[in-house]
Amino acid sequence: MRVESSAFTDHRRRPRRRGKVLDDAIFQAVVAELAEKGYARLSMESVADRARASKASLYRRWPSRVELVMDATDRLLPAPGNPPDTGSLRTDLLALLRGAAVLLSGPLGEAMRGLLAEVSVESERAAWLRDRFLEGGRAVMSVVVERAVARGEVDPGQVTLPRLEVGQALLCHHFLLCGAPVPDAVVVEIVDGVVLPLLSARGAVGVGSQG
C-alpha cells in the first residue's frame, strides 16, 4: 500500500483549518522562518509552505509580509505588566534588560530589524512600531521605577520620560549597530553607568559591582 508522505501532501487534501488553529500555524511558521532565514528571506510563499496553508489564506488576512510579521511580533512581545521584582532597583534593571537582550537575539530581534528597515518613518506602521517597542518598554520601566520609588531607592523628582527610555534605547541601539547577541557586559554598563546614575537618589548604586 502506498503511503503518501505528509511533507509532500497537497494542503488542499489536508483537513481544512480555520480561525485560531490556522492563525497559530501561520504565526508559528513566521517565527520559524525568522529564526532560520531572517526577515530578508522571509516571504508569504515560504510561510504558506511551512504552515501547510494556501497563499490565498495569508493574503486574505495580511496584504504583505510587513503586516504578517507585525502581527507575529505582537505574539513574541511579553506582556508589559509583569516586569521582574527582585527587591532592588539594580537587579530589577539587570533582569529586565537581560531579558530584552535575549529577545533581541531571537526571532523578535530579526523582525524588529527588518521592520525598521522597511517601513516609512511617517507611516501608520512606524507609529505601530513606536507604540509596541518604545511605549511598551517605557511602561515596563515605569513599573520597575515606581517600585524603587516606593522602596526609597529613587527620588520621584528624578523620574523623567527620557530617563525611563534610555536603558532600552541604548540596548536597541547596540543591537541595531552591532548585532546579536548583546554582550552581558554591555547590559551591566548600561545599568551601572547610565540608568542608575540618572535615577538613583544616592547616585550610581553598585557601580563597578558584578551582575
N, C-alpha and C positions, 0 to 999 in steps of 0.2 A: 504494500500500500504506500502511495506517495504522500509524504508528509511535507507540507509547504512551510518553509522557514518563515518565522514571524518577521525577520529582518527584511524580507522582500515582499511581504504581503501588501497588496494594494490597500491603502487606507479606506477606500470605498467599500471594501469587502469586510472590514472590521466592524464590530458593534458601534453604532453611532453614539458619540458623546456630545453632551450639551452642557450649557451653563457652567457651573463651578468646576465640574470634572474636566471639561475641555480647557477652561482657563488655567486650571492648575497644571495640566500637561504642557500647555504653551509656555507658561511662566517658568516652569522647571527647565524647559528646553532653552529659553533665553539665558538663564543663569549658566547652564552647561556650555552654551556657545560662547558666552563672555569669558568663562573660565578657561576654555580650551583654545579659542581662536582670537579672542579680543573683539572689541567693538568694530574695528575697521573691517573685519572679515565676516561679521555677523550680517545675515541677510534674512529677509522674510522667507525666502525659499529654504535656507538652511534650518531655520527654526521650525517651519512646517514639516520638513523631512524628519527632524529629530522628534517632534511631538506626534508624529504619525497623524498629521492633520492636513487638510487641504489649504492651499494658499488662499483660496476664497474665504475660508473661515477666519483667517487672520485679517484679511483686508476689510472684511465686514466690520471688524471691531477697531482696527487701527489702520489709518491711511498710509503710514510709513513706519520704518523701524524706529524712528525717534519716539513717536507716541508709544510704541510697543515697549521699548526699553524704559521709557519714563514710568509706565505702569508697573513694569517688573521691578524697577528701583524702589517704588513705594513699598513693595513687599520685603525688600532687602534691608531697608532702614529700620532700626529699632524704634520702638515706641518712645517718644520723648519724655514721658512722665516718670521714668523709673531709673534715674542715674545711680551710680554706686553711692553707698552710705557707709564709709569705713570708720567714721568718728573723727576724722581730721581733714582739714582743707587740702593739705598737700597730698595725702594718699587718695582722697577723692579725685583730685585733679589728675593724678598719675593713672588711676584706674580708668577714668573717663577717656583720657587721650590715648592711653594704650589700647583701649577697646576700639577707638576710632581708627587708630593706625592699623589694627588687624583688619577692620572692614575695608579700608582703602587698599589693602594688599590683595583683596579678592575681587570677585565679580562686581561689587559695588564701586570700587575704585575705577575699574575698567569702564563701567558705564558712565561714571562721573566725568572721566577724562574725555570720552568720546562725545558725550552730550555737550560739554562745554565748548568743544571744538566745532560742533555742528550747528548750534542754534545761534540766531541773531540776538545781540545784546538787548534789542528793543522789542523782542517778540514776547508773546504770551508764554512761550516755552521757557524763555530766560527768566521770566517772572516766577514761573513754577520752580525752576532750579534754585533761585534765590530763596524762595519760601521754604523749600524742603531742606536745603543744605545749610543756609545761613540762619534762618529763623528757627529751624528745628534745633540746630546746635546751640543757639542763644538761649532757647527755652530750657534745655537741659542744664546748661551752665548756670542759669538763673536759680534753678533748684539747688544745685550744689553750693552756690554762694549764699543763698538765703539760709541754708543750714549752718554755714560757717558764721554768718552774722548772729544767728541765734546762740551759737556756742561762744561768741565773743572773740572770734578769730579775725573778724573783718569789721572795720568801721563802715557803717552804711553809707557814709558820705564818700567813701572811696569807690562805690559801685556805680559805674557808668556803662553805657552801651558799648563803647569801643573796648572797654576792659573785659566785658563779658564775651566779646567776639574774638579777641586777639589770640587766645590759645589755639582754638581750632582753625583760625585763619592761617596762622603760621604753620600748623601741621599740614593743611591742604596745600599751602604754598610750597613747602618742601616736597610733598608728594608730586605735585604737578611739574616741578622743575627737575627733581632728582629721581623720581620713580619710586617703586615699592621694592622691598619693604622699607618703611621708615625706621631707621635705627633707634633703639630704645634710648641711646644717649641723647638723641635729638629731642625725644619726648621729655626726658628729665631736664634738659637745658631750657626748654620752653616753659616748663612749670617753675623751676627754681630761678631761672634767670630773667623771666619776663612776667609771668602771671602772678606769682606770689609777691614780688616786689610792688606790683601795681595794686594788689588787693589787700594785702595783709596790713593790719593796723600796726604791727611791730616790724614791718619791713620784710625782708626775704627770709622767712622762716624756713630753716632746713637747707639753705643754700650750701652746696658742696657735699651734702649727705647722699648716700646711695639709695636708689629706688628698690 
